[in-house]
Amino acid sequence: MDDLCRLTLHEAKVLLERGECSAVELTEACLARIEQVEGRVRAFLTVTPDEALEQARAADEARARGSSAPLLGLPVAVKDVISTRDVRTTCGSRMLEHYVPPYDATAVVRLREAGAVLLGKTNTDEFAMGSSTENSAFFATRNPWDVERVPGGSSGGSAAAVAADECLAALGTDTGGSVRQPASLCGVVGLKPTYGRISRYGLIAYASSLDQIGTLTKDVADAALLLELLAGRDPRDATSADVEVPTYTAALTGDVRGVRLGVIREWLEHPGLDPGVAAAVQGALETLTALGAEVRDVTLPHSEYALPVYYLIAPAEASSNLARYDGVAYGFRASGAGDIWELFARTRGAGFGAEVKRRIMLGTYALSAGYYDQYYKKAQKVRTLIKADFDRAFEAVDVVVGPTSPVPAFRLGERVDDPLQMYLADIFTISVNLAGLPGISVPCGFADGLPVGLQLIGRPWDEATLLRVAHAYEQATPWHARKPDLS
Amino acid sequence: MRLSLADVEHIAQLARLELSPEEKELFREQLSAILDHAARLQELDTEAIPPTAQVIEWRNVMREDQVTPSLAQEEVLANAPEAREGYFVVPTVLEDHA
């Protein structure tokens, strides 16, 4: 039964329902896989085998009693910026190395209520700030397709764990591309829903107007299954939407005839776009055309400004959100401080890593007296223009299409010393967060043996169309079924 | 945009971050480069454009003010670096900064 860990959620669900395997066997298969590959992949910050097996046994007993909860007995992983009761939640930071949340995030509550088995917590760039998972204070996660390369980030641990079959699916978070970009680099499906679709309660905040929980899965059907369970209004998050949640799994009809797809010219002609990525995306457009979709060009004239807008707005929000780490109520405290002001400065100086400090500094500057209008307010105004570009595009098309990442997985260490180079990894994903739209990355081929992702972007709240197109494309192509060789 | 060492020290003070001399120099370089990149936004005329702080359409989400159980005090204090008799313990606050 070594192959059980290779299953998707929906495949494993069928086996469980037919009694052809148990939740304990599934969980043991994932734990054995973690044991086998984790020394090379390093996707997890915390693995909780005892708790996982206990949950699996409880799931098997519940099934014997007649329960048919939607994820009953299915082993999943959770990014370590999402709070889990009684399981340490570090955010990839020394600041929270020993922090044990006294409550679950709403997304985790929903996973538990659906019967899922939680295997552990996955590695992340510190406080989700990064595009390679190299900014984790603990260690870098490796790309299962080539362990000398990065898995992307910041949800690199979740993407690598799914790609390496260490779990069936995982939760991630996406503030500027942190679900879609690692999904692209690891050859899995990454869904970032509309801002407000999934409650952020218990998601430890980075940039609150952009943060959104998303999923990393082995195929599109699993993304639909998870979104159906996670989406919806939560009284504990005032920004969670009171918008109807459709049955996403029913939207996967396989039919895309007549769907209007808009190709973003600026992105396909971008000088930083790798030729192998361009070729894979071009091939995907041909497949979608053959399936009956109408492909036409759209233009997002302000998308070239998305990067500077993001790197003013997100750090500004971060500088405020991360003010809470002061060494008083929880988390790391520096020793030897004479008074409270020294305690704050020393704790934050020693507890945060370089990228977090850089963004706090940048955000503090952008919000400071004399620079607020020039930087922060200017960025907010250009954000309006970026959103308006999408609004205009969606008058003519149903879904906007482009590459997810300009390049396939890059080498460990290649960009980590040059923040601007690292930030360029997100050029095609961040405008989607700035506009609050849903986006998905699906595998669309390989460039030099490394996975490439196709990004589909939808209207607000229209994840159903996004999933339908992504699923039809996936089912017509072999890419999602390819696995990295970690034997 | 060329930040001075004094600029960097001022920002670090506002952000309550203790930085080493090496970090100050590194951030002076890196933040200057990032702000140069951001200067591209000045190309755009945004005089008549309203700012976007968030993208959701609704505002003022109201609810009844109801008393519900909260976390137990000992659960909250369990993560504190130092706690005593139901309080967080911190070094002197008022001495020099009253």
Boltz contact constraints between the chains, C-beta under 6 A:
constraints:
  - contact:
      token1: [A, 99]
      token2: [B, 79]
      max_distance: 6.0
  - contact:
      token1: [A, 102]
      token2: [B, 71]
      max_distance: 6.0
  - contact:
      token1: [A, 102]
      token2: [B, 75]
      max_distance: 6.0
  - contact:
      token1: [A, 195]
      token2: [B, 55]
      max_distance: 6.0
  - contact:
      token1: [A, 196]
      token2: [B, 56]
      max_distance: 6.0
  - contact:
      token1: [A, 209]
      token2: [B, 54]
      max_distance: 6.0
  - contact:
      token1: [A, 238]
      token2: [B, 61]
      max_distance: 6.0
  - contact:
      token1: [A, 308]
      token2: [B, 37]
      max_distance: 6.0
  - contact:
      token1: [A, 308]
      token2: [B, 38]
      max_distance: 6.0
  - contact:
      token1: [A, 308]
      token2: [B, 40]
      max_distance: 6.0
  - contact:
      token1: [A, 308]
      token2: [B, 41]
      max_distance: 6.0
  - contact:
      token1: [A, 312]
      token2: [B, 38]
      max_distance: 6.0
  - contact:
      token1: [A, 328]
      token2: [B, 88]
      max_distance: 6.0
  - contact:
      token1: [A, 328]
      token2: [B, 90]
      max_distance: 6.0
  - contact:
      token1: [A, 329]
      token2: [B, 80]
      max_distance: 6.0
  - contact:
      token1: [A, 329]
      token2: [B, 88]
      max_distance: 6.0
  - contact:
      token1: [A, 330]
      token2: [B, 79]
      max_distance: 6.0
  - contact:
      token1: [A, 333]
      token2: [B, 81]
      max_distance: 6.0
  - contact:
      token1: [A, 337]
      token2: [B, 91]
      max_distance: 6.0
  - contact:
      token1: [A, 339]
      token2: [B, 91]
      max_distance: 6.0
  - contact:
      token1: [A, 339]
      token2: [B, 92]
      max_distance: 6.0
  - contact:
      token1: [A, 340]
      token2: [B, 90]
      max_distance: 6.0
  - contact:
      token1: [A, 340]
      token2: [B, 91]
      max_distance: 6.0
  - contact:
      token1: [A, 340]
      token2: [B, 93]
      max_distance: 6.0
  - contact:
      token1: [A, 343]
      token2: [B, 91]
      max_distance: 6.0
  - contact:
      token1: [A, 344]
      token2: [B, 16]
      max_distance: 6.0
  - contact:
      token1: [A, 345]
      token2: [B, 16]
      max_distance: 6.0
  - contact:
      token1: [A, 345]
      token2: [B, 18]
      max_distance: 6.0
  - contact:
      token1: [A, 346]
      token2: [B, 18]
      max_distance: 6.0
  - contact:
      token1: [A, 348]
      token2: [B, 16]
      max_distance: 6.0
  - contact:
      token1: [A, 348]
      token2: [B, 17]
      max_distance: 6.0
  - contact:
      token1: [A, 349]
      token2: [B, 17]
      max_distance: 6.0
  - contact:
      token1: [A, 349]
      token2: [B, 18]
      max_distance: 6.0
  - contact:
      token1: [A, 357]
      token2: [B, 17]
      max_distance: 6.0
  - contact:
      token1: [A, 360]
      token2: [B, 15]
      max_distance: 6.0
  - contact:
      token1: [A, 361]
      token2: [B, 11]
      max_distance: 6.0
  - contact:
      token1: [A, 361]
      token2: [B, 27]
      max_distance: 6.0
  - contact:
      token1: [A, 362]
      token2: [B, 31]
      max_distance: 6.0
  - contact:
      token1: [A, 364]
      token2: [B, 11]
      max_distance: 6.0
  - contact:
      token1: [A, 364]
      token2: [B, 14]
      max_distance: 6.0
  - contact:
      token1: [A, 364]
      token2: [B, 15]
      max_distance: 6.0
  - contact:
      token1: [A, 365]
      token2: [B, 11]
      max_distance: 6.0
  - contact:
      token1: [A, 377]
      token2: [B, 51]
      max_distance: 6.0
  - contact:
      token1: [A, 378]
      token2: [B, 41]
      max_distance: 6.0
  - contact:
      token1: [A, 380]
      token2: [B, 51]
      max_distance: 6.0
  - contact:
      token1: [A, 380]
      token2: [B, 52]
      max_distance: 6.0
  - contact:
      token1: [A, 381]
      token2: [B, 46]
      max_distance: 6.0
  - contact:
      token1: [A, 381]
      token2: [B, 49]
      max_distance: 6.0
  - contact:
      token1: [A, 381]
      token2: [B, 51]
      max_distance: 6.0
  - contact:
      token1: [A, 382]
      token2: [B, 41]
      max_distance: 6.0
  - contact:
      token1: [A, 383]
      token2: [B, 52]
      max_distance: 6.0
  - contact:
      token1: [A, 384]
      token2: [B, 49]
      max_distance: 6.0
  - contact:
      token1: [A, 384]
      token2: [B, 52]
      max_distance: 6.0
  - contact:
      token1: [A, 419]
      token2: [B, 30]
      max_distance: 6.0
  - contact:
      token1: [A, 420]
      token2: [B, 33]
      max_distance: 6.0
  - contact:
      token1: [A, 436]
      token2: [B, 55]
      max_distance: 6.0
